C-alpha cells in the first residue's frame, strides 16, 4: 500500500458514478456519488489532490477507454487500473449467486479487486497522443467500412428485385461510380432511354475505360428485359435505391477522409518503416499494426502476453478427462481482427506464409483456423522486429528457417515441385 495514498473504485454510469474509497493511512472505507459533469468531476479530482497532498492514488474502473477515462487520464497523480467487465461480473457472482446488482456494491467489489488482487492487475499508462490518435482513426474507419458494407448489402438486395443488370456491370457497389450511375439511372427503363454514346461517355468520365468491358455492357443493355412488371416494385425500388445511395455516398467520402488522415499520421511516426516492411502490409495494415503494438516496448515483456491479450493464442479448458482447445472469447476484437486480416493478406505476398497456410490446410484445418495459426506466427515475428527496432527481411527469416531445419522449407520445396 505504500505506493498509493488511496485506492479508489468507480462504478461508472452516464449520469453519475458510485465511488468507493480506501484511505491507506487510516484504513477506512468511504462511499460517495459523483455526477458525470466536467465541472463536478474536476472539483472531485481537485479535492483528492488537496486531501492526499498530491500523492498518487490508484483508481479502478471497468473500462480502458471512454469519457470517464479521458477525463481522469490528464491528472498525473492518478494511476488507472482498468478491469474487464466480465471479471467484475464473475467476482460479483461469487458473492451474490442470486445475480443481484447494485452500483455502490459493484464499486465495493472493484475496490476489493484493487485492494486484495492488485498484483494480478496491470496499471494502464496512456501512450503518446499520436499513437492514440492513430488507434482511434483506424478503429473509426473500420466502423464506417461496416456501415458502407451494410448499406451496400441493402442496395444489392434492392437491385436484385428489379434492376439486376447493375450487379452484373459492377462487382463493387461501394464506389462513387455506382452512386453516380444509380442517381442518374435508378431503373432499367430510364437507362434504356439513354443513348449508348451517353452511357459510354459517363463510364469513361468515371475512369471505366476498358473497351471490351464497356462493349459488353452496352450489348447487355440492348438485350436486357425487365425482371418484373409489378408496378409496386417498379415504383418503390428506385426510391429505395436513391435513399440508399444518399446514405452510401457520404460514408464513402468519410472513409476516404479517414484514409488520408491515417496515411499522413502513420508516415510521420518513428516505427512506420518497420511495419511497412511487412510483406503485403500496405498503408492500412501498416497503420493497424502500428496502432496495435503501440510505442511502449515495456508493455509486452514477453510475446506470449501479446498473443493472449490479442486473442490470437488459443486457450485450454481442462477438467478431469475433459480437454478442449478453443479460441478466446474475451479480447480486444479489433486488435485480433487486425492481426488475422493481415495474416490473410500476407498469404498473397510471402512465400513461407503461403506455404504455412497450405500446410495447415493439409493437416485438416479450415480456412479461418489456418489463418489464425499464421497470425500466431506473424505476431511472434513482428514482436521480435518491434523489440529490436529492425525491419522485416524475408530472406533473413528464410535463412533462419533453414538453419533450424524447419519442416516448412521441405514442404515448400515439395509443393513447388508438384
C-alpha positions, 0 to 999 in steps of 0.5 A: 500500500505504500505506493498509493495514498488511496485506492479508489473504485468507480462504478461508472454510469452516464449520469453519475458514478458510485465511488468507493474509497480506501484511505491507506493511512487510516484504513477506512472505507468511504462511499460517495456519488459523483455526477458525470459533469466536467465541472463536478468531476474536476472539483472531485479530482481537485479535492483528492489532490488537496486531501492526499497532498498530491500523492498518487492514488490508484483508481479502478474502473471497468473500462480502458477507454471512454469519457470517464477515462479521458477525463481522469487520464490528464491528472498525473497523480492518478494511476488507472487500473482498468478491469474487464467487465466480465471479471467484475461480473464473475467476482460479483457472482461469487458473492451474490449467486442470486445475480443481484446488482447494485452500483455502490456494491459493484464499486465495493467489489472493484475496490476489493479487486484493487485492494486484495488482487492488485498484483494480478492487475496491470496499471494502464499508462496512456501512450503518446497522443499520436499513437492514440490518435492513430488507434482511434482513426483506424478503429473509426474507419473500420466502423464506417467500412461496416456501415458502407458494407451494410448499406451496400448489402441493402442496395444489392438486395434492392437491385436484385428485385428489379434492376439486376443488370447493375450487379452484373456491370459492377462487382463493387457497389461501394464506389462513387461510380455506382452512386453516380450511375444509380442517381442518374439511372435508378431503373432499367427503363430510364437507362434504356432511354439513354443513348449508348454514346451517353452511357459510354461517355459517363463510364469513361468520365468515371475512369471505366475505360476498358473497351471490351468491358464497356462493349459488353455492357452496352450489348447487355443493355440492348438485350436486357428485359425487365425482371418484373412488371409489378408496378409496386416494385417498379415504383418503390425500388428506385426510391429505395435505391436513391435513399440508399445511395444518399446514405452510401455516398457520404460514408464513402467520402468519410472513409476516404477522409479517414484514409488520408488522415491515417496515411499522413499520421502513420508516415510521420511516426518513428516505427512506420518503416518497420511495419511497412516492411511487412510483406503485403502490409500496405498503408492500412495494415501498416497503420493497424499494426502500428496502432496495435503494438503501440510505442511502449516496448515495456508493455509486452515483456514477453510475446506470449502476453501479446498473443493472449491479450490479442486473442490470437493464442488459443486457450485450454479448458481442462477438467478431469478427462475433459480437454478442449482447445478453443479460441478466446472469447474475451479480447480486444476484437479489433486488435485480433481482427487486425492481426488475422486480416493481415495474416490473410493478406500476407498469404498473397505476398510471402512465400513461407506464409503461403506455404504455412497456410497450405500446410495447415490446410493439409493437416485438416484445418479450415480456412479461418483456423489456418489463418489464425495459426499464421497470425500466431506466427506473424505476431511472434515475428513482428514482436521480435522486429518491434523489440529490436527496432529492425525491419522485416527481411524475408530472406533473413527469416528464410535463412533462419528457417533453414538453419533450424531445419524447419519442416516448412522449407521441405514442404515448400520445396515439395509443393513447388515441385508438384 
